[in-house]
């Protein structure tokens, strides 16, 4: 259990950084929030992929990357709407 949590933290950090690099244009979200959204994306992507019966490691990472990028975009949309 502890190893999987550390894996999600380390993987979420990598996914958050990759998602930030893959997004075009300026990104005003700070690095800490990007990493936290990446961890949340990794957890969400891991949960969804296992929920749908996907256990292939590459597909789990792809879903984690997509979830992190989606969370970053949603966060910016909500933040822009408030301003």
Secondary structure, DSSP 8 states (H G I E B T S, - for coil): -HHHHHHHHHHHHHHHHHHHHHS-S---S-HHHHHHHHHHHHHHHHHHHHHTT---HHHHHHHHHHHHHHHHHHHHHHHHHH-
